Amino acid sequence: MAAVLVTRQTWHVDIRVKTFVQEVASRLDFLRAEHSFAGPEVVPDETGVYPLLRRVRYERAGLAFEISLVLSYMGEEYVAMDVVSEDDSGQVCRTQIGSSTAHTGYQMRKALDRQTEAVRRA
């Protein structure tokens, strides 16, 4: 009987990647509940590998909030929140609410807290 060698490819998955969608939803679900936005919608990453872009959208007619986690080369790791609007002619306007460093899970959560507070105040 021949021996079978089993190898497993183990990938280190960053805690920020694992928890990003849940962290966004826990903070911004008020958009759905109080302001009739649809979401959270997880926008698929085109590559799925490093550099990584995780994006979550809350959307309603002509207006969307996009929250992104970017993990890239040379320590470029941040959370950004944008408002995307479209006028009657189809012209799209993107306005950044905030962008904050997110080298750790703690920094990611704090960045989401600050950006969510800016949305609540607007």
C-alpha positions, 0 to 999 in steps of 0.5 A: 500500500502506497503512503499518501502525503497530505499537505495543507496550504495554510494562509495567514488571514489577518484579523482585520480581513476576518472582522471588517464586514462585521465591524462596519455593519455594527457601526453603520447599520443605522443607515439601513434602519433609520435612513432606508439604505440597502446594505450592507453589500460586500463588494467582491475584490477583483483579485482576492489576494494581496494587495487587498481591498475589502469594500462594503456599500450602503446604498439608496437611490442616487447615494451610497456610502462606501467603506474600504479596508486597504492592505497594500505594499509598504505599510499602506494599510487604511480604512476610508469612507466615501460618499458616492452620489449621482446626479440626473445626468449620470455624473458621479461624484465621490467625496471622502469622509475620512481616511485613517491608518489601520495597521492593527485591528484596534486602529481599524475599529477606531477609524471606523468609529471616527468616520461613523461619527462624522456620518451621524453628525452630517 
